[in-house]
Amino acid sequence: MRILHTSDWHLGKLLEGNSRLNEQEKFINDFTNIVKGNNVDMVIIAGDIYDTSNPPAKAEALFCKALEDISDGGKRCVVVIAGNHDNPDRLTSVIPLASDNGIIILGTPQDVPITGKFPGFEIVNSKESYFEVQIKGETACVIALPYPSEKRLNDIIFESFDEKEMQRSYSEKIKDILGKLSKNYREDTINILTSHLYVNGGETCSSERPIQLGGSLAVNLSDIPDTVQYTALGHLHRAQKMGNRNVYYSGSPIQYSESEIGYSKLCYLVDIKANEDPKVKQIYINNYKPIEVWKCDSIEEATERCRENSERECYCYIKIKTDRIISQLEMKEMHDYKKDIISITPEMEKSDEEDIEYESIESKSMKELFEDFYKHEKGVEADRELVEMFLKIAEGGDEDEAKED
C-alpha cells in the first residue's frame, strides 16, 4: 500500500497582512500531481487544514477542490483530521458531500468514520477515531485521532495545576487512548496512526500556535504503541523524524514565518506492507515565494537591493545598520521598488552613553521627556517633524491631521 503524508496547510494564513492563497493554490496543484503521478492509495492530511477557526471562503473553496481532485471520485482513500487551528464543526461541514467519495473527515476524537464501498477501496469497519480500509487486497487498520485537547476529548484530564503533574496526566491519557485503539491492530494488517499533537523533543518554530502549555499538552514518544508501523503527525512545521521510531512530522508545505527560512518543505511517500518496516521517501515541494532576510550596511545599500530585486517573487525582512532614522520618503522609495517588503528595521548603533541620567519627571516638559526617551531607545535624536507629530497627538490633536502634516 502506498500512502502520502502531509499536514499543516494553514489555508487562509497571512504573512503580516499578505495573503498566501496564491502560493497555497500552486502547492495544491503540485500536490495533486504528486498524488496522481505516484499512484498513491491513501492520502493522510494530519490537521491544521485552515489557519483559523473561521477561514475565508476562498480557503474553503480551495480545500474542497483539493479533496475532489485528490479523491478522484472515490478511487483514492483520503483521510483528514482536525488540528488545533481547525474548528471541528467547520471542518466537518462538508462531510455530506465528501462522504459520497469516501473521504474521511474527523473533527473530534468522538467522531466515527463512514463505512461503505467506493470505486477504489472499501471501509469495512469503524469506531471513534478508528477505521479499517481494504485497498487492492490489503487491509489497513488506521487510528485517526484529531487534535486531542481536554475540551475536544470531552474529558477532565487535569486535576492539578502543577505543570509536571499536568504533563504526566495528559501523556497518560493519550497513551491510554492509543493503547485501547491499537488493540484493533492485527499481524496481517497494515497498522497506521495519524494525529495532531506535540511529541516531547520535537523541534518547533515561531509560526506554530503552541498546543503545549509549558509542556502540559505534550506526549512522550514512548506513548505511541510499538505495534504502529507508521505514525503520521501534524503540528510542527519542520519535517522531522522522532527518535528511531517510524514517527514523522511532515511539516508545513509553505514557509509561514521568518523562522522557517532554513526548512526544506516536503511530504512523505510511504510504501508499507503488513508486518514489515515501511519504506519512507521524501518528496520535496517547490518554494513558490521564499521569505528572505536582507542585512544591509546602509540605507543606500538597502534601496539598491530593492531596486535590483524588484521583479523577484519573494517576501523580505530588511535590517539596516544606520546611525540615523530612516525617513518615510526613503522607506517609500524601497516599497516602490519592492512590493513584498514585510518590515524595514533600523539596527541603530549604540550611543556611547549607555545610560541617561533622568531628572524628576515633574521638572521636564512632555517634549523633553519624549526626546530623552527616544534618544535612550533609538540612540539618536528625534527629528523635529517626529517630535511635533507626537506632541500634536499627545496634546489631543487630530491623529489624521497629524499624519497629513
C-alpha positions as CSV (number, residue, x, y, z in Angstrom):
1,M,0.0,0.0,0.0
2,R,1.3,3.5,-0.8
3,I,0.5,6.4,1.5
4,L,1.2,10.1,1.1
5,H,1.5,12.0,4.4
6,T,1.1,15.8,4.6
7,S,-0.2,18.3,7.2
8,D,-0.4,21.9,8.3
9,W,-1.7,23.5,5.1
10,H,-3.0,26.5,7.1
11,L,-5.2,27.7,4.2
12,G,-6.0,31.3,4.5
13,K,-2.9,32.2,6.5
14,L,-1.5,35.7,6.2
15,L,2.1,36.9,6.5
16,E,1.9,40.3,8.1
17,G,-1.3,41.0,6.2
18,N,-0.2,39.4,2.9
19,S,-2.4,36.6,1.6
20,R,-0.7,33.3,0.8
21,L,-3.7,31.8,-1.1
22,N,-1.9,32.1,-4.5
23,E,1.0,30.1,-3.2
24,Q,-1.3,27.6,-1.5
25,E,-3.2,27.1,-4.7
26,K,0.1,26.4,-6.5
27,F,1.0,23.9,-3.8
28,I,-2.3,22.1,-4.0
29,N,-2.0,21.8,-7.8
30,D,1.5,20.3,-7.4
31,F,0.4,18.1,-4.5
32,T,-2.4,16.7,-6.7
33,N,0.1,15.9,-9.4
34,I,2.4,14.2,-6.9
35,V,-0.6,12.1,-5.7
36,K,-1.6,11.0,-9.2
37,G,2.0,10.7,-10.5
38,N,3.0,8.3,-7.7
39,N,-0.2,6.1,-7.8
40,V,-0.9,6.9,-4.2
41,D,-3.6,4.6,-2.5
42,M,-4.2,6.7,0.6
43,V,-3.6,10.4,1.4
44,I,-3.3,11.5,5.0
45,I,-3.7,15.2,5.9
46,A,-2.8,15.4,9.6
47,G,-4.5,18.5,10.8
48,D,-4.4,22.3,10.6
49,I,-6.1,22.4,7.3
50,Y,-7.1,26.0,7.9
51,D,-5.2,28.7,9.8
52,T,-8.2,30.0,11.8
53,S,-11.5,28.6,13.1
54,N,-13.3,31.0,10.7
55,P,-11.4,30.6,7.4
56,P,-12.1,32.8,4.4
57,A,-14.5,31.5,1.7
58,K,-11.6,31.2,-0.8
59,A,-9.7,29.0,1.5
60,E,-12.7,26.7,2.0
61,A,-13.3,26.5,-1.8
62,L,-9.6,25.7,-2.3
63,F,-9.8,22.8,0.2
64,C,-13.0,21.4,-1.3
65,K,-11.5,21.5,-4.8
66,A,-8.3,19.7,-3.4
67,L,-10.4,16.9,-1.9
68,E,-12.3,16.5,-5.1
69,D,-9.2,16.3,-7.2
70,I,-7.2,14.0,-4.8
71,S,-10.0,11.5,-4.1
72,D,-10.7,11.2,-7.9
73,G,-14.3,10.2,-7.4
74,G,-13.7,7.7,-4.7
75,K,-10.8,5.9,-6.4
76,R,-8.4,7.0,-3.7
77,C,-8.8,7.0,0.1
78,V,-8.4,10.4,1.7
79,V,-8.1,10.9,5.5
80,V,-8.4,14.3,7.1
81,I,-8.2,15.1,10.8
82,A,-8.7,18.4,12.6
83,G,-5.7,20.2,14.1
84,N,-5.6,22.8,16.9
85,H,-6.2,25.7,14.4
86,D,-9.3,24.0,12.9
87,N,-12.9,24.4,14.1
88,P,-14.1,20.8,14.1
89,D,-17.7,21.8,13.1
90,R,-16.5,24.0,10.3
91,L,-14.1,21.3,9.0
92,T,-16.7,18.5,9.0
93,S,-19.4,20.6,7.5
94,V,-18.5,19.2,4.0
95,I,-19.0,15.6,5.1
96,P,-22.3,15.2,3.3
97,L,-20.6,15.9,0.0
98,A,-17.2,14.3,0.9
99,S,-18.7,11.0,2.1
100,D,-20.0,10.3,-1.4
101,N,-16.4,9.9,-2.5
102,G,-15.4,8.0,0.7
103,I,-13.4,11.0,2.1
104,I,-12.9,10.6,5.8
105,I,-13.0,13.8,7.8
106,L,-12.8,13.7,11.6
107,G,-13.2,16.8,13.7
108,T,-13.1,15.4,17.3
109,P,-11.9,12.2,18.9
110,Q,-15.5,11.2,19.3
111,D,-16.2,11.2,15.5
112,V,-16.8,7.9,13.8
113,P,-15.6,7.5,10.1
114,I,-18.0,6.5,7.4
115,T,-18.2,2.9,6.1
116,G,-19.0,1.8,2.6
117,K,-17.7,0.6,-0.7
118,F,-16.2,3.0,-3.2
119,P,-14.6,2.7,-6.6
120,G,-11.1,2.2,-5.3
121,F,-11.5,0.9,-1.8
122,E,-13.9,-0.3,0.9
123,I,-14.1,1.0,4.5
124,V,-15.3,-2.2,6.3
125,N,-15.3,-1.2,10.0
126,S,-15.1,1.9,12.1
127,K,-15.5,3.3,15.6
128,E,-14.4,6.5,17.3
129,S,-11.1,7.7,15.8
130,Y,-10.6,4.4,14.1
131,F,-11.4,2.6,10.8
132,E,-10.3,-0.4,8.7
133,V,-9.9,0.0,4.9
134,Q,-9.4,-2.6,2.2
135,I,-7.4,-1.5,-0.8
136,K,-6.2,-3.7,-3.6
137,G,-6.4,-6.9,-1.5
138,E,-4.6,-5.3,1.6
139,T,-6.2,-4.2,4.8
140,A,-5.1,-1.2,6.8
141,C,-6.1,-0.5,10.4
142,V,-5.9,3.2,11.0
143,I,-6.1,5.1,14.3
144,A,-7.1,8.7,13.2
145,L,-7.1,10.9,16.3
146,P,-7.9,14.6,15.8
147,Y,-6.3,17.2,18.0
148,P,-6.9,15.7,21.5
149,S,-7.3,18.7,23.8
150,E,-9.1,18.3,27.1
151,K,-12.1,20.2,25.7
152,R,-12.3,18.1,22.5
153,L,-11.8,14.9,24.4
154,N,-14.8,16.0,26.4
155,D,-13.0,14.7,29.5
156,I,-11.4,16.2,32.6
157,I,-7.7,15.4,32.4
158,F,-6.1,18.0,34.7
159,E,-6.9,17.7,38.4
160,S,-3.9,19.8,39.4
161,F,-2.3,23.0,38.1
162,D,1.2,21.7,38.7
163,E,3.0,21.7,35.3
164,K,4.7,18.4,35.8
165,E,1.5,16.7,37.0
166,M,-0.5,18.2,34.1
167,Q,2.0,16.9,31.6
168,R,2.0,13.4,33.2
169,S,-1.8,13.3,33.3
170,Y,-2.1,14.3,29.6
171,S,0.6,11.9,28.4
172,E,-1.0,9.0,30.3
173,K,-4.5,9.9,28.9
174,I,-3.2,9.9,25.3
175,K,-1.2,6.7,25.9
176,D,-4.4,5.1,27.3
177,I,-6.5,6.1,24.3
178,L,-3.9,4.9,21.8
179,G,-3.3,1.7,23.7
180,K,-7.0,0.8,23.6
181,L,-7.4,1.7,19.9
182,S,-4.2,-0.2,18.9
183,K,-5.8,-3.5,20.2
184,N,-7.7,-3.5,16.9
185,Y,-4.4,-4.0,15.1
186,R,-3.5,-7.4,13.7
187,E,-0.4,-9.1,12.5
188,D,-1.8,-9.4,9.0
189,T,-2.9,-5.8,8.7
190,I,-1.0,-2.5,7.9
191,N,-1.1,-0.6,11.1
192,I,-1.2,3.2,10.9
193,L,-1.6,6.1,13.3
194,T,-2.3,9.7,12.5
195,S,-2.8,12.5,15.0
196,H,-2.2,16.2,15.6
197,L,-0.2,16.7,18.8
198,Y,3.1,17.6,20.2
199,V,5.7,14.9,21.0
200,N,8.3,15.9,23.5
201,G,11.6,16.7,21.8
202,G,10.1,17.9,18.5
203,E,11.7,21.0,17.0
204,T,9.3,23.9,17.0
205,C,9.3,27.3,15.2
206,S,7.5,30.7,15.7
207,S,4.7,30.1,13.2
208,E,3.1,27.3,15.2
209,R,0.4,28.1,17.7
210,P,1.6,26.3,20.9
211,I,-0.6,23.5,22.0
212,Q,1.5,22.6,25.0
213,L,1.3,24.9,27.9
214,G,4.8,24.7,29.4
215,G,4.8,21.1,28.2
216,S,1.4,20.1,29.8
217,L,-0.2,19.2,26.4
218,A,2.6,17.1,25.2
219,V,3.1,13.3,24.9
220,N,6.2,11.2,25.1
221,L,7.5,9.2,22.2
222,S,7.0,6.0,24.3
223,D,3.3,6.7,24.5
224,I,2.9,5.7,20.9
225,P,2.2,1.9,20.7
226,D,5.0,-0.3,19.5
227,T,2.6,-2.0,17.1
228,V,2.2,1.1,15.0
229,Q,4.2,0.7,11.8
230,Y,4.0,4.3,10.7
231,T,2.9,7.4,12.6
232,A,1.8,10.4,10.5
233,L,1.8,13.5,12.7
234,G,0.8,17.2,12.2
235,H,1.5,20.4,14.2
236,L,5.3,21.0,13.9
237,H,6.2,23.0,10.8
238,R,9.6,21.4,10.4
239,A,9.6,18.0,8.7
240,Q,11.3,15.6,11.1
241,K,11.6,12.0,12.3
242,M,11.2,11.4,16.0
243,G,13.9,9.2,17.5
244,N,14.5,5.8,16.0
245,R,10.8,5.1,15.5
246,N,8.8,5.5,12.3
247,V,7.2,8.6,13.8
248,Y,7.2,11.5,11.4
249,Y,6.1,15.2,11.2
250,S,5.6,16.1,7.6
251,G,5.8,19.8,8.4
252,S,4.0,22.7,6.6
253,P,4.2,22.8,2.8
254,I,5.0,26.6,2.7
255,Q,7.3,28.8,4.7
256,Y,5.0,30.6,7.1
257,S,7.4,32.7,9.1
258,E,10.9,34.0,9.2
259,S,11.9,31.1,11.5
260,E,11.1,28.6,8.7
261,I,13.6,30.0,6.1
262,G,16.1,27.2,6.5
263,Y,13.4,24.4,6.4
264,S,13.0,22.1,3.4
265,K,9.4,21.7,2.6
266,L,8.2,18.2,1.7
267,C,5.7,15.4,2.1
268,Y,6.4,11.7,2.9
269,L,5.7,8.9,0.4
270,V,5.4,5.7,2.4
271,D,5.4,2.2,0.9
272,I,4.2,-0.3,3.6
273,K,3.2,-3.9,3.9
274,A,1.8,-5.8,6.9
275,N,4.3,-6.8,9.5
276,E,7.2,-5.0,7.7
277,D,9.1,-1.8,8.2
278,P,7.8,0.9,5.9
279,K,10.0,2.5,3.1
280,V,9.8,6.2,3.6
281,K,10.7,8.7,0.8
282,Q,10.9,12.5,1.0
283,I,9.2,14.3,-1.9
284,Y,10.2,18.0,-1.9
285,I,7.8,20.8,-2.6
286,N,8.6,24.0,-4.6
287,N,9.3,27.2,-2.7
288,Y,6.8,29.4,-4.5
289,K,7.7,32.7,-2.8
290,P,10.6,32.5,-0.4
291,I,10.9,34.5,2.7
292,E,14.3,36.3,2.9
293,V,16.1,38.4,5.4
294,W,18.3,41.2,3.9
295,K,21.0,42.5,6.1
296,C,22.3,45.8,4.7
297,D,25.1,48.1,5.9
298,S,23.4,51.3,4.8
299,I,20.1,52.8,3.7
300,E,21.6,53.3,0.2
301,E,22.5,49.6,0.0
302,A,19.0,48.6,1.1
303,T,17.4,50.8,-1.5
304,E,19.7,49.5,-4.3
305,R,18.9,45.9,-3.3
306,C,15.2,46.6,-3.5
307,R,15.7,48.1,-7.0
308,E,17.8,45.1,-8.1
309,N,15.2,42.6,-6.8
310,S,12.0,44.4,-7.8
311,E,10.9,41.7,-10.2
312,R,11.8,38.7,-7.9
313,E,9.0,36.8,-6.2
314,C,10.0,36.8,-2.6
315,Y,9.0,38.3,0.8
316,C,11.8,40.2,2.6
317,Y,12.6,41.5,6.0
318,I,15.1,44.3,5.6
319,K,17.5,45.0,8.5
320,I,19.7,48.1,8.1
321,K,22.7,49.3,10.0
322,T,22.3,53.0,10.4
323,D,23.2,55.9,12.8
324,R,20.0,57.8,12.0
325,I,16.3,57.4,11.5
326,I,15.1,56.1,8.1
327,S,12.8,58.7,6.7
328,Q,9.3,58.0,5.4
329,L,10.5,59.1,2.0
330,E,13.3,56.6,2.0
331,M,11.0,53.8,3.1
332,K,8.5,54.7,0.4
333,E,11.3,54.5,-2.2
334,M,12.1,51.0,-1.1
335,H,8.5,49.9,-1.2
336,D,8.1,51.5,-4.6
337,Y,10.8,49.2,-5.9
338,K,9.9,46.1,-3.9
339,K,6.2,45.4,-3.2
340,D,6.6,42.5,-0.8
341,I,8.6,44.1,2.0
342,I,7.4,42.7,5.3
343,S,9.3,45.1,7.5
344,I,12.2,47.6,7.5
345,T,14.1,47.5,10.7
346,P,16.9,50.0,11.6
347,E,19.7,48.5,13.6
348,M,20.9,51.6,15.4
349,E,24.5,51.9,16.6
350,K,24.6,52.2,20.3
351,S,25.3,55.6,21.8
352,D,28.5,56.0,23.8
353,E,26.2,56.9,26.7
354,E,24.9,53.5,28.0
355,D,22.6,55.2,30.5
356,I,20.9,58.6,30.7
357,E,20.6,60.5,33.9
358,Y,16.9,61.4,34.2
359,E,15.7,64.3,36.2
360,S,12.4,64.3,38.1
361,I,9.5,63.8,35.7
362,E,7.8,66.9,37.1
363,S,10.8,69.1,36.1
364,K,10.6,68.2,32.4
365,S,8.1,69.1,29.7
366,M,6.3,66.5,27.6
367,K,8.6,67.4,24.7
368,E,11.8,66.9,26.8
369,L,10.6,63.6,28.2
370,F,9.8,62.3,24.7
371,E,13.2,63.4,23.3
372,D,15.1,61.8,26.2
373,F,13.1,58.5,25.8
374,Y,13.6,58.4,22.1
375,K,17.3,59.0,22.3
376,H,17.6,56.3,25.0
377,E,15.7,53.8,22.9
378,K,17.0,54.6,19.4
379,G,20.5,56.0,20.1
380,V,19.8,59.2,18.1
381,E,18.0,62.5,18.4
382,A,14.4,62.5,17.3
383,D,13.9,64.8,14.3
384,R,11.7,67.9,14.6
385,E,8.8,66.5,12.5
386,L,8.5,63.4,14.6
387,V,8.5,65.4,17.9
388,E,5.8,67.8,16.5
389,M,3.7,64.8,15.4
390,F,4.0,63.2,18.9
391,L,3.1,66.4,20.7
392,K,0.1,67.1,18.5
393,I,-1.3,63.6,19.2
394,A,-0.4,63.6,22.9
395,E,-1.9,67.0,23.5
396,G,-5.2,65.9,21.9
397,G,-4.8,67.0,18.3
398,D,-6.4,65.1,15.5
399,E,-4.4,62.0,14.6
400,D,-5.3,62.0,10.9
401,E,-4.4,65.7,10.8
402,A,-1.0,64.9,12.4
403,K,-0.4,62.3,9.8
404,E,-1.2,64.7,7.0
405,D,1.3,67.2,8.4
